[in-house]
Amino acid sequence: MTTAATLEHHLHAIGQSIDAIMSDYSEESVLFTQQGVISGLLGIRQFFEQFVGNAPPELLAALTVTQQDVHGEFAYIVWKAEPFVSLASDTFVIRDGKIVAQSFVMLSP
């Protein structure tokens, strides 16, 4: 899969299921967050289970990507989910259809 195709799958997976989200990662994947570095499938799964589990259902429905750029194996998105998230950003390194590294930051009002 190309970087753009993997990113597109990931964005759709957010609204589907944790298993769909996790199919974009491998045991070698690393996620950089405001709380620190998370690595491996178990840690990343726990992060998404907590994020999705704590998010009001309306948050996912309000999620809007305002910028999306892809260059080679790198992808960058800016998104919001007002009134819950005023600004968020993710940067991805994608190889062979898997997210190798991702950084994530989110600001709430």
Biopython code that builds the backbone (N, CA, C, O; Angstrom):
import numpy as np
from Bio.PDB.StructureBuilder import StructureBuilder

atoms = [
    (1, "MET", "N", (0.837, -1.190, 0.000)),
    (1, "MET", "CA", (0.000, 0.000, 0.000)),
    (1, "MET", "C", (0.876, 1.245, 0.000)),
    (1, "MET", "O", (1.949, 1.261, 0.603)),
    (2, "THR", "N", (0.420, 2.262, -0.666)),
    (2, "THR", "CA", (1.132, 3.526, -0.686)),
    (2, "THR", "C", (0.926, 4.264, 0.634)),
    (2, "THR", "O", (0.064, 3.901, 1.435)),
    (3, "THR", "N", (1.724, 5.297, 0.845)),
    (3, "THR", "CA", (1.551, 6.131, 2.039)),
    (3, "THR", "C", (0.146, 6.716, 2.069)),
    (3, "THR", "O", (-0.525, 6.667, 3.100)),
    (4, "ALA", "N", (-0.304, 7.268, 0.944)),
    (4, "ALA", "CA", (-1.639, 7.880, 0.890)),
    (4, "ALA", "C", (-2.731, 6.855, 1.172)),
    (4, "ALA", "O", (-3.691, 7.158, 1.881)),
    (5, "ALA", "N", (-2.599, 5.651, 0.629)),
    (5, "ALA", "CA", (-3.621, 4.617, 0.846)),
    (5, "ALA", "C", (-3.644, 4.158, 2.307)),
    (5, "ALA", "O", (-4.715, 3.930, 2.870)),
    (6, "THR", "N", (-2.466, 4.024, 2.919)),
    (6, "THR", "CA", (-2.407, 3.627, 4.323)),
    (6, "THR", "C", (-3.009, 4.716, 5.203)),
    (6, "THR", "O", (-3.757, 4.417, 6.134)),
    (7, "LEU", "N", (-2.691, 5.972, 4.918)),
    (7, "LEU", "CA", (-3.270, 7.077, 5.684)),
    (7, "LEU", "C", (-4.785, 7.094, 5.529)),
    (7, "LEU", "O", (-5.509, 7.256, 6.512)),
    (8, "GLU", "N", (-5.260, 6.932, 4.320)),
    (8, "GLU", "CA", (-6.709, 6.921, 4.083)),
    (8, "GLU", "C", (-7.376, 5.788, 4.868)),
    (8, "GLU", "O", (-8.432, 5.983, 5.470)),
    (9, "HIS", "N", (-6.758, 4.614, 4.858)),
    (9, "HIS", "CA", (-7.301, 3.492, 5.636)),
    (9, "HIS", "C", (-7.345, 3.845, 7.116)),
    (9, "HIS", "O", (-8.339, 3.582, 7.793)),
    (10, "HIS", "N", (-6.269, 4.439, 7.615)),
    (10, "HIS", "CA", (-6.197, 4.786, 9.034)),
    (10, "HIS", "C", (-7.294, 5.784, 9.414)),
    (10, "HIS", "O", (-7.937, 5.636, 10.454)),
    (11, "LEU", "N", (-7.502, 6.781, 8.588)),
    (11, "LEU", "CA", (-8.534, 7.786, 8.886)),
    (11, "LEU", "C", (-9.921, 7.169, 8.916)),
    (11, "LEU", "O", (-10.748, 7.554, 9.743)),
    (12, "HIS", "N", (-10.191, 6.221, 8.034)),
    (12, "HIS", "CA", (-11.490, 5.535, 8.051)),
    (12, "HIS", "C", (-11.593, 4.567, 9.235)),
    (12, "HIS", "O", (-12.668, 4.392, 9.810)),
    (13, "ALA", "N", (-10.477, 3.948, 9.589)),
    (13, "ALA", "CA", (-10.479, 2.964, 10.679)),
    (13, "ALA", "C", (-10.832, 3.593, 12.018)),
    (13, "ALA", "O", (-11.404, 2.930, 12.883)),
    (14, "ILE", "N", (-10.494, 4.872, 12.197)),
    (14, "ILE", "CA", (-10.784, 5.559, 13.463)),
    (14, "ILE", "C", (-12.273, 5.443, 13.808)),
    (14, "ILE", "O", (-12.625, 5.304, 14.980)),
    (15, "GLY", "N", (-13.131, 5.498, 12.820)),
    (15, "GLY", "CA", (-14.565, 5.410, 13.058)),
    (15, "GLY", "C", (-15.114, 3.990, 13.048)),
    (15, "GLY", "O", (-16.312, 3.791, 13.248)),
    (16, "GLN", "N", (-14.256, 2.999, 12.819)),
    (16, "GLN", "CA", (-14.717, 1.616, 12.712)),
    (16, "GLN", "C", (-14.508, 0.832, 13.996)),
    (16, "GLN", "O", (-15.458, 0.571, 14.734)),
    (17, "SER", "N", (-13.261, 0.459, 14.260)),
    (17, "SER", "CA", (-12.992, -0.379, 15.433)),
    (17, "SER", "C", (-11.519, -0.299, 15.805)),
    (17, "SER", "O", (-10.690, 0.131, 15.003)),
    (18, "ILE", "N", (-11.202, -0.711, 17.011)),
    (18, "ILE", "CA", (-9.809, -0.758, 17.461)),
    (18, "ILE", "C", (-9.016, -1.727, 16.584)),
    (18, "ILE", "O", (-7.875, -1.436, 16.226)),
    (19, "ASP", "N", (-9.600, -2.868, 16.235)),
    (19, "ASP", "CA", (-8.891, -3.824, 15.380)),
    (19, "ASP", "C", (-8.581, -3.226, 14.013)),
    (19, "ASP", "O", (-7.506, -3.462, 13.464)),
    (20, "ALA", "N", (-9.511, -2.455, 13.461)),
    (20, "ALA", "CA", (-9.263, -1.798, 12.176)),
    (20, "ALA", "C", (-8.113, -0.794, 12.310)),
    (20, "ALA", "O", (-7.242, -0.727, 11.442)),
    (21, "ILE", "N", (-8.112, -0.024, 13.385)),
    (21, "ILE", "CA", (-7.025, 0.932, 13.638)),
    (21, "ILE", "C", (-5.697, 0.185, 13.755)),
    (21, "ILE", "O", (-4.708, 0.576, 13.135)),
    (22, "MET", "N", (-5.673, -0.867, 14.531)),
    (22, "MET", "CA", (-4.435, -1.586, 14.821)),
    (22, "MET", "C", (-3.851, -2.289, 13.599)),
    (22, "MET", "O", (-2.658, -2.588, 13.578)),
    (23, "SER", "N", (-4.658, -2.553, 12.596)),
    (23, "SER", "CA", (-4.138, -3.212, 11.394)),
    (23, "SER", "C", (-3.127, -2.334, 10.658)),
    (23, "SER", "O", (-2.413, -2.823, 9.783)),
    (24, "ASP", "N", (-3.055, -1.061, 10.994)),
    (24, "ASP", "CA", (-2.102, -0.145, 10.363)),
    (24, "ASP", "C", (-0.753, -0.109, 11.074)),
    (24, "ASP", "O", (0.165, 0.563, 10.603)),
    (25, "TYR", "N", (-0.613, -0.807, 12.185)),
    (25, "TYR", "CA", (0.609, -0.779, 12.995)),
    (25, "TYR", "C", (1.269, -2.151, 13.022)),
    (25, "TYR", "O", (0.654, -3.161, 12.681)),
    (26, "SER", "N", (2.546, -2.165, 13.437)),
    (26, "SER", "CA", (3.272, -3.418, 13.647)),
    (26, "SER", "C", (3.902, -3.374, 15.041)),
    (26, "SER", "O", (3.844, -2.355, 15.729)),
    (27, "GLU", "N", (4.490, -4.467, 15.437)),
    (27, "GLU", "CA", (5.142, -4.530, 16.747)),
    (27, "GLU", "C", (6.269, -3.507, 16.870)),
    (27, "GLU", "O", (6.617, -3.102, 17.979)),
    (28, "GLU", "N", (6.840, -3.087, 15.745)),
    (28, "GLU", "CA", (7.938, -2.116, 15.745)),
    (28, "GLU", "C", (7.456, -0.665, 15.741)),
    (28, "GLU", "O", (8.279, 0.246, 15.837)),
    (29, "SER", "N", (6.165, -0.427, 15.635)),
    (29, "SER", "CA", (5.616, 0.934, 15.555)),
    (29, "SER", "C", (5.849, 1.718, 16.842)),
    (29, "SER", "O", (5.868, 1.160, 17.939)),
    (30, "VAL", "N", (6.026, 3.031, 16.676)),
    (30, "VAL", "CA", (6.251, 3.942, 17.796)),
    (30, "VAL", "C", (5.273, 5.103, 17.656)),
    (30, "VAL", "O", (5.088, 5.642, 16.565)),
    (31, "LEU", "N", (4.648, 5.481, 18.773)),
    (31, "LEU", "CA", (3.699, 6.594, 18.814)),
    (31, "LEU", "C", (4.192, 7.621, 19.831)),
    (31, "LEU", "O", (4.330, 7.312, 21.014)),
    (32, "PHE", "N", (4.457, 8.841, 19.366)),
    (32, "PHE", "CA", (4.895, 9.932, 20.231)),
    (32, "PHE", "C", (3.673, 10.761, 20.617)),
    (32, "PHE", "O", (2.959, 11.255, 19.744)),
    (33, "THR", "N", (3.427, 10.918, 21.922)),
    (33, "THR", "CA", (2.269, 11.657, 22.408)),
    (33, "THR", "C", (2.715, 12.693, 23.434)),
    (33, "THR", "O", (3.881, 12.733, 23.825)),
    (34, "GLN", "N", (1.780, 13.523, 23.859)),
    (34, "GLN", "CA", (2.062, 14.506, 24.898)),
    (34, "GLN", "C", (2.410, 13.836, 26.229)),
    (34, "GLN", "O", (3.048, 14.452, 27.083)),
    (35, "GLN", "N", (1.999, 12.592, 26.409)),
    (35, "GLN", "CA", (2.272, 11.869, 27.645)),
    (35, "GLN", "C", (3.554, 11.047, 27.570)),
    (35, "GLN", "O", (3.987, 10.496, 28.581)),
    (36, "GLY", "N", (4.166, 10.955, 26.397)),
    (36, "GLY", "CA", (5.400, 10.202, 26.238)),
    (36, "GLY", "C", (5.346, 9.267, 25.042)),
    (36, "GLY", "O", (4.402, 9.304, 24.252)),
    (37, "VAL", "N", (6.363, 8.434, 24.919)),
    (37, "VAL", "CA", (6.514, 7.518, 23.790)),
    (37, "VAL", "C", (5.838, 6.189, 24.119)),
    (37, "VAL", "O", (5.994, 5.649, 25.214)),
    (38, "ILE", "N", (5.087, 5.678, 23.151)),
    (38, "ILE", "CA", (4.417, 4.387, 23.270)),
    (38, "ILE", "C", (4.925, 3.526, 22.122)),
    (38, "ILE", "O", (4.968, 3.974, 20.976)),
    (39, "SER", "N", (5.309, 2.296, 22.425)),
    (39, "SER", "CA", (5.814, 1.435, 21.358)),
    (39, "SER", "C", (5.148, 0.063, 21.412)),
    (39, "SER", "O", (4.697, -0.399, 22.459)),
    (40, "GLY", "N", (5.107, -0.564, 20.249)),
    (40, "GLY", "CA", (4.571, -1.915, 20.147)),
    (40, "GLY", "C", (3.054, -1.959, 20.075)),
    (40, "GLY", "O", (2.365, -0.994, 20.406)),
    (41, "LEU", "N", (2.561, -3.088, 19.639)),
    (41, "LEU", "CA", (1.118, -3.247, 19.427)),
    (41, "LEU", "C", (0.305, -3.130, 20.706)),
    (41, "LEU", "O", (-0.757, -2.507, 20.702)),
    (42, "LEU", "N", (0.774, -3.708, 21.791)),
    (42, "LEU", "CA", (0.005, -3.665, 23.039)),
    (42, "LEU", "C", (-0.128, -2.232, 23.547)),
    (42, "LEU", "O", (-1.226, -1.799, 23.896)),
    (43, "GLY", "N", (0.967, -1.504, 23.592)),
    (43, "GLY", "CA", (0.922, -0.127, 24.079)),
    (43, "GLY", "C", (0.069, 0.774, 23.205)),
    (43, "GLY", "O", (-0.704, 1.588, 23.709)),
    (44, "ILE", "N", (0.211, 0.627, 21.888)),
    (44, "ILE", "CA", (-0.577, 1.460, 20.968)),
    (44, "ILE", "C", (-2.055, 1.092, 21.060)),
    (44, "ILE", "O", (-2.913, 1.973, 21.021)),
    (45, "ARG", "N", (-2.359, -0.193, 21.180)),
    (45, "ARG", "CA", (-3.764, -0.620, 21.363)),
    (45, "ARG", "C", (-4.350, 0.012, 22.626)),
    (45, "ARG", "O", (-5.469, 0.525, 22.602)),
    (46, "GLN", "N", (-3.601, -0.023, 23.724)),
    (46, "GLN", "CA", (-4.087, 0.568, 24.970)),
    (46, "GLN", "C", (-4.333, 2.068, 24.807)),
    (46, "GLN", "O", (-5.313, 2.599, 25.330)),
    (47, "PHE", "N", (-3.448, 2.749, 24.084)),
    (47, "PHE", "CA", (-3.644, 4.178, 23.834)),
    (47, "PHE", "C", (-4.962, 4.418, 23.103)),
    (47, "PHE", "O", (-5.752, 5.266, 23.521)),
    (48, "PHE", "N", (-5.211, 3.683, 22.017)),
    (48, "PHE", "CA", (-6.438, 3.897, 21.247)),
    (48, "PHE", "C", (-7.680, 3.440, 22.003)),
    (48, "PHE", "O", (-8.736, 4.063, 21.884)),
    (49, "GLU", "N", (-7.573, 2.375, 22.770)),
    (49, "GLU", "CA", (-8.725, 1.961, 23.579)),
    (49, "GLU", "C", (-9.100, 3.054, 24.573)),
    (49, "GLU", "O", (-10.281, 3.329, 24.780)),
    (50, "GLN", "N", (-8.104, 3.671, 25.183)),
    (50, "GLN", "CA", (-8.373, 4.760, 26.123)),
    (50, "GLN", "C", (-8.910, 5.992, 25.400)),
    (50, "GLN", "O", (-9.875, 6.606, 25.855)),
    (51, "PHE", "N", (-8.292, 6.355, 24.277)),
    (51, "PHE", "CA", (-8.720, 7.536, 23.532)),
    (51, "PHE", "C", (-10.169, 7.382, 23.054)),
    (51, "PHE", "O", (-11.001, 8.259, 23.286)),
    (52, "VAL", "N", (-10.457, 6.278, 22.394)),
    (52, "VAL", "CA", (-11.813, 6.050, 21.865)),
    (52, "VAL", "C", (-12.794, 5.838, 23.015)),
    (52, "VAL", "O", (-13.921, 6.330, 22.962)),
    (53, "GLY", "N", (-12.385, 5.118, 24.043)),
    (53, "GLY", "CA", (-13.265, 4.844, 25.178)),
    (53, "GLY", "C", (-13.640, 6.089, 25.963)),
    (53, "GLY", "O", (-14.739, 6.165, 26.512)),
    (54, "ASN", "N", (-12.743, 7.063, 26.024)),
    (54, "ASN", "CA", (-13.004, 8.297, 26.767)),
    (54, "ASN", "C", (-13.642, 9.394, 25.926)),
    (54, "ASN", "O", (-14.124, 10.391, 26.465)),
    (55, "ALA", "N", (-13.648, 9.219, 24.623)),
    (55, "ALA", "CA", (-14.193, 10.243, 23.730)),
    (55, "ALA", "C", (-15.717, 10.150, 23.668)),
    (55, "ALA", "O", (-16.268, 9.058, 23.531)),
    (56, "PRO", "N", (-16.397, 11.292, 23.768)),
    (56, "PRO", "CA", (-17.849, 11.240, 23.567)),
    (56, "PRO", "C", (-18.147, 10.804, 22.128)),
    (56, "PRO", "O", (-17.384, 11.140, 21.222)),
    (57, "PRO", "N", (-19.222, 10.076, 21.901)),
    (57, "PRO", "CA", (-19.538, 9.602, 20.541)),
    (57, "PRO", "C", (-19.596, 10.742, 19.529)),
    (57, "PRO", "O", (-19.290, 10.547, 18.353)),
    (58, "GLU", "N", (-19.980, 11.907, 19.975)),
    (58, "GLU", "CA", (-20.088, 13.059, 19.077)),
    (58, "GLU", "C", (-18.724, 13.527, 18.573)),
    (58, "GLU", "O", (-18.641, 14.166, 17.524)),
    (59, "LEU", "N", (-17.658, 13.220, 19.304)),
    (59, "LEU", "CA", (-16.323, 13.652, 18.896)),
    (59, "LEU", "C", (-15.959, 13.050, 17.545)),
    (59, "LEU", "O", (-15.528, 13.770, 16.644)),
    (60, "LEU", "N", (-16.124, 11.749, 17.393)),
    (60, "LEU", "CA", (-15.771, 11.113, 16.126)),
    (60, "LEU", "C", (-16.633, 11.626, 14.982)),
    (60, "LEU", "O", (-16.153, 11.764, 13.856)),
    (61, "ALA", "N", (-17.895, 11.909, 15.261)),
    (61, "ALA", "CA", (-18.776, 12.450, 14.220)),
    (61, "ALA", "C", (-18.360, 13.857, 13.817)),
    (61, "ALA", "O", (-18.588, 14.268, 12.679)),
    (62, "ALA", "N", (-17.748, 14.607, 14.744)),
    (62, "ALA", "CA", (-17.337, 15.988, 14.477)),
    (62, "ALA", "C", (-15.932, 16.088, 13.893)),
    (62, "ALA", "O", (-15.502, 17.177, 13.513)),
    (63, "LEU", "N", (-15.212, 14.977, 13.815)),
    (63, "LEU", "CA", (-13.823, 15.008, 13.348)),
    (63, "LEU", "C", (-13.750, 15.470, 11.895)),
    (63, "LEU", "O", (-14.382, 14.901, 11.005)),
    (64, "THR", "N", (-12.961, 16.520, 11.686)),
    (64, "THR", "CA", (-12.775, 17.085, 10.351)),
    (64, "THR", "C", (-11.288, 17.283, 10.103)),
    (64, "THR", "O", (-10.608, 17.960, 10.874)),
    (65, "VAL", "N", (-10.787, 16.696, 9.030)),
    (65, "VAL", "CA", (-9.396, 16.905, 8.636)),
    (65, "VAL", "C", (-9.343, 18.207, 7.847)),
    (65, "VAL", "O", (-10.018, 18.351, 6.828)),
    (66, "THR", "N", (-8.532, 19.158, 8.327)),
    (66, "THR", "CA", (-8.444, 20.476, 7.680)),
    (66, "THR", "C", (-7.212, 20.603, 6.793)),
    (66, "THR", "O", (-7.143, 21.505, 5.958)),
    (67, "GLN", "N", (-6.236, 19.710, 6.963)),
    (67, "GLN", "CA", (-5.048, 19.695, 6.116)),
    (67, "GLN", "C", (-4.525, 18.270, 6.046)),
    (67, "GLN", "O", (-4.481, 17.560, 7.050)),
    (68, "GLN", "N", (-4.132, 17.867, 4.856)),
    (68, "GLN", "CA", (-3.571, 16.531, 4.663)),
    (68, "GLN", "C", (-2.493, 16.614, 3.594)),
    (68, "GLN", "O", (-2.769, 16.980, 2.451)),
    (69, "ASP", "N", (-1.264, 16.273, 3.968)),
    (69, "ASP", "CA", (-0.140, 16.314, 3.037)),
    (69, "ASP", "C", (0.591, 14.984, 3.077)),
    (69, "ASP", "O", (0.781, 14.399, 4.143)),
    (70, "VAL", "N", (0.998, 14.512, 1.907)),
    (70, "VAL", "CA", (1.769, 13.279, 1.800)),
    (70, "VAL", "C", (2.973, 13.565, 0.920)),
    (70, "VAL", "O", (2.854, 14.173, -0.144)),
    (71, "HIS", "N", (4.144, 13.115, 1.385)),
    (71, "HIS", "CA", (5.377, 13.272, 0.618)),
    (71, "HIS", "C", (6.225, 12.026, 0.852)),
    (71, "HIS", "O", (6.790, 11.846, 1.931)),
    (72, "GLY", "N", (6.311, 11.178, -0.152)),
    (72, "GLY", "CA", (7.065, 9.935, 0.007)),
    (72, "GLY", "C", (6.456, 9.080, 1.099)),
    (72, "GLY", "O", (5.271, 8.751, 1.059)),
    (73, "GLU", "N", (7.281, 8.720, 2.081)),
    (73, "GLU", "CA", (6.781, 7.873, 3.170)),
    (73, "GLU", "C", (6.274, 8.681, 4.363)),
    (73, "GLU", "O", (5.996, 8.121, 5.424)),
    (74, "PHE", "N", (6.154, 9.991, 4.188)),
    (74, "PHE", "CA", (5.709, 10.866, 5.271)),
    (74, "PHE", "C", (4.309, 11.407, 4.993)),
    (74, "PHE", "O", (3.959, 11.709, 3.853)),
    (75, "ALA", "N", (3.517, 11.522, 6.058)),
    (75, "ALA", "CA", (2.181, 12.103, 5.945)),
    (75, "ALA", "C", (1.942, 13.004, 7.151)),
    (75, "ALA", "O", (2.453, 12.759, 8.244)),
    (76, "TYR", "N", (1.157, 14.046, 6.924)),
    (76, "TYR", "CA", (0.878, 15.025, 7.973)),
    (76, "TYR", "C", (-0.586, 15.413, 7.866)),
    (76, "TYR", "O", (-1.083, 15.708, 6.779)),
    (77, "ILE", "N", (-1.278, 15.410, 9.009)),
    (77, "ILE", "CA", (-2.661, 15.880, 9.017)),
    (77, "ILE", "C", (-2.865, 16.873, 10.160)),
    (77, "ILE", "O", (-2.218, 16.793, 11.204)),
    (78, "VAL", "N", (-3.776, 17.800, 9.930)),
    (78, "VAL", "CA", (-4.282, 18.703, 10.959)),
    (78, "VAL", "C", (-5.777, 18.456, 10.994)),
    (78, "VAL", "O", (-6.428, 18.373, 9.952)),
    (79, "TRP", "N", (-6.322, 18.339, 12.208)),
    (79, "TRP", "CA", (-7.747, 18.058, 12.317)),
    (79, "TRP", "C", (-8.331, 18.733, 13.547)),
    (79, "TRP", "O", (-7.614, 19.228, 14.417)),
    (80, "LYS", "N", (-9.648, 18.734, 13.586)),
    (80, "LYS", "CA", (-10.375, 19.262, 14.741)),
    (80, "LYS", "C", (-11.656, 18.455, 14.895)),
    (80, "LYS", "O", (-12.075, 17.740, 13.984)),
    (81, "ALA", "N", (-12.261, 18.583, 16.056)),
    (81, "ALA", "CA", (-13.556, 17.932, 16.336)),
    (81, "ALA", "C", (-14.276, 18.836, 17.320)),
    (81, "ALA", "O", (-14.463, 18.490, 18.486)),
    (82, "GLU", "N", (-14.671, 19.982, 16.835)),
    (82, "GLU", "CA", (-15.288, 20.994, 17.705)),
    (82, "GLU", "C", (-16.669, 20.555, 18.147)),
    (82, "GLU", "O", (-17.420, 19.990, 17.351)),
    (83, "PRO", "N", (-17.015, 20.797, 19.376)),
    (83, "PRO", "CA", (-16.370, 21.645, 20.378)),
    (83, "PRO", "C", (-15.401, 20.894, 21.294)),
    (83, "PRO", "O", (-14.960, 21.452, 22.298)),
    (84, "PHE", "N", (-15.063, 19.649, 20.975)),
    (84, "PHE", "CA", (-14.255, 18.814, 21.868)),
    (84, "PHE", "C", (-12.753, 19.009, 21.678)),
    (84, "PHE", "O", (-11.995, 19.032, 22.648)),
    (85, "VAL", "N", (-12.333, 19.149, 20.436)),
    (85, "VAL", "CA", (-10.915, 19.309, 20.091)),
    (85, "VAL", "C", (-10.806, 20.519, 19.171)),
    (85, "VAL", "O", (-11.356, 20.528, 18.069)),
    (86, "SER", "N", (-10.087, 21.539, 19.637)),
    (86, "SER", "CA", (-9.964, 22.747, 18.824)),
    (86, "SER", "C", (-8.877, 22.623, 17.767)),
    (86, "SER", "O", (-8.968, 23.253, 16.713)),
    (87, "LEU", "N", (-7.844, 21.819, 18.033)),
    (87, "LEU", "CA", (-6.753, 21.631, 17.082)),
    (87, "LEU", "C", (-6.007, 20.355, 17.433)),
    (87, "LEU", "O", (-5.711, 20.104, 18.601)),
    (88, "ALA", "N", (-5.708, 19.558, 16.432)),
    (88, "ALA", "CA", (-4.899, 18.354, 16.623)),
    (88, "ALA", "C", (-4.053, 18.144, 15.382)),
    (88, "ALA", "O", (-4.399, 18.597, 14.291)),
    (89, "SER", "N", (-2.941, 17.452, 15.564)),
    (89, "SER", "CA", (-2.030, 17.206, 14.461)),
    (89, "SER", "C", (-1.381, 15.845, 14.626)),
    (89, "SER", "O", (-1.053, 15.426, 15.737)),
    (90, "ASP", "N", (-1.203, 15.163, 13.510)),
    (90, "ASP", "CA", (-0.499, 13.881, 13.478)),
    (90, "ASP", "C", (0.508, 13.919, 12.334)),
    (90, "ASP", "O", (0.212, 14.426, 11.251)),
    (91, "THR", "N", (1.684, 13.384, 12.579)),
    (91, "THR", "CA", (2.686, 13.175, 11.546)),
    (91, "THR", "C", (2.987, 11.681, 11.520)),
    (91, "THR", "O", (3.139, 11.054, 12.568)),
    (92, "PHE", "N", (3.072, 11.118, 10.326)),
    (92, "PHE", "CA", (3.254, 9.682, 10.165)),
    (92, "PHE", "C", (4.478, 9.375, 9.308)),
    (92, "PHE", "O", (4.792, 10.110, 8.372)),
    (93, "VAL", "N", (5.162, 8.284, 9.639)),
    (93, "VAL", "CA", (6.140, 7.654, 8.759)),
    (93, "VAL", "C", (5.544, 6.297, 8.431)),
    (93, "VAL", "O", (5.282, 5.491, 9.324)),
    (94, "ILE", "N", (5.329, 6.046, 7.132)),
    (94, "ILE", "CA", (4.631, 4.831, 6.701)),
    (94, "ILE", "C", (5.523, 4.069, 5.733)),
    (94, "ILE", "O", (5.999, 4.621, 4.741)),
    (95, "ARG", "N", (5.745, 2.788, 6.035)),
    (95, "ARG", "CA", (6.540, 1.915, 5.165)),
    (95, "ARG", "C", (5.824, 0.594, 4.979)),
    (95, "ARG", "O", (5.332, -0.002, 5.937)),
    (96, "ASP", "N", (5.770, 0.146, 3.741)),
    (96, "ASP", "CA", (5.172, -1.160, 3.434)),
    (96, "ASP", "C", (3.772, -1.308, 4.022)),
    (96, "ASP", "O", (3.410, -2.379, 4.510)),
    (97, "GLY", "N", (2.986, -0.234, 3.976)),
    (97, "GLY", "CA", (1.598, -0.290, 4.417)),
    (97, "GLY", "C", (1.392, -0.255, 5.915)),
    (97, "GLY", "O", (0.279, -0.479, 6.390)),
    (98, "LYS", "N", (2.456, 0.025, 6.678)),
    (98, "LYS", "CA", (2.344, 0.089, 8.139)),
    (98, "LYS", "C", (2.856, 1.434, 8.650)),
    (98, "LYS", "O", (3.800, 2.000, 8.098)),
    (99, "ILE", "N", (2.230, 1.931, 9.699)),
    (99, "ILE", "CA", (2.695, 3.146, 10.361)),
    (99, "ILE", "C", (3.887, 2.745, 11.227)),
    (99, "ILE", "O", (3.738, 2.022, 12.211)),
    (100, "VAL", "N", (5.069, 3.224, 10.847)),
    (100, "VAL", "CA", (6.294, 2.912, 11.573)),
    (100, "VAL", "C", (6.448, 3.845, 12.759)),
    (100, "VAL", "O", (6.825, 3.426, 13.853)),
    (101, "ALA", "N", (6.148, 5.126, 12.524)),
    (101, "ALA", "CA", (6.217, 6.132, 13.584)),
    (101, "ALA", "C", (5.110, 7.144, 13.365)),
    (101, "ALA", "O", (4.733, 7.449, 12.233)),
    (102, "GLN", "N", (4.593, 7.663, 14.484)),
    (102, "GLN", "CA", (3.526, 8.651, 14.443)),
    (102, "GLN", "C", (3.717, 9.597, 15.616)),
    (102, "GLN", "O", (4.020, 9.171, 16.731)),
    (103, "SER", "N", (3.537, 10.880, 15.356)),
    (103, "SER", "CA", (3.467, 11.839, 16.451)),
    (103, "SER", "C", (2.052, 12.385, 16.492)),
    (103, "SER", "O", (1.406, 12.542, 15.456)),
    (104, "PHE", "N", (1.574, 12.675, 17.696)),
    (104, "PHE", "CA", (0.182, 13.105, 17.883)),
    (104, "PHE", "C", (0.149, 14.177, 18.963)),
    (104, "PHE", "O", (0.724, 14.006, 20.038)),
    (105, "VAL", "N", (-0.523, 15.274, 18.672)),
    (105, "VAL", "CA", (-0.756, 16.313, 19.681)),
    (105, "VAL", "C", (-2.202, 16.807, 19.512)),
    (105, "VAL", "O", (-2.719, 16.893, 18.398)),
    (106, "MET", "N", (-2.834, 17.126, 20.644)),
    (106, "MET", "CA", (-4.238, 17.551, 20.627)),
    (106, "MET", "C", (-4.431, 18.646, 21.649)),
    (106, "MET", "O", (-3.957, 18.550, 22.781)),
    (107, "LEU", "N", (-5.137, 19.695, 21.238)),
    (107, "LEU", "CA", (-5.491, 20.790, 22.143)),
    (107, "LEU", "C", (-6.999, 20.844, 22.297)),
    (107, "LEU", "O", (-7.732, 20.863, 21.308)),
    (108, "SER", "N", (-7.453, 20.870, 23.520)),
    (108, "SER", "CA", (-8.882, 20.996, 23.794)),
    (108, "SER", "C", (-9.171, 22.420, 24.258)),
    (108, "SER", "O", (-8.324, 23.074, 24.866)),
    (109, "PRO", "N", (-10.374, 22.884, 23.963)),
    (109, "PRO", "CA", (-10.706, 24.259, 24.384)),
    (109, "PRO", "C", (-10.695, 24.422, 25.904)),
    (109, "PRO", "O", (-10.953, 25.514, 26.410)),
]
sb = StructureBuilder()
sb.init_structure("model")
sb.init_model(0)
sb.init_chain("A")
sb.init_seg("    ")
for serial, (resi, resn, name, xyz) in enumerate(atoms, 1):
    if name == "N":
        sb.init_residue(resn, " ", resi, " ")
    sb.init_atom(name, np.array(xyz, "f"), 0.0, 1.0, " ", f" {name:<3s}", serial, name[0])
structure = sb.get_structure()
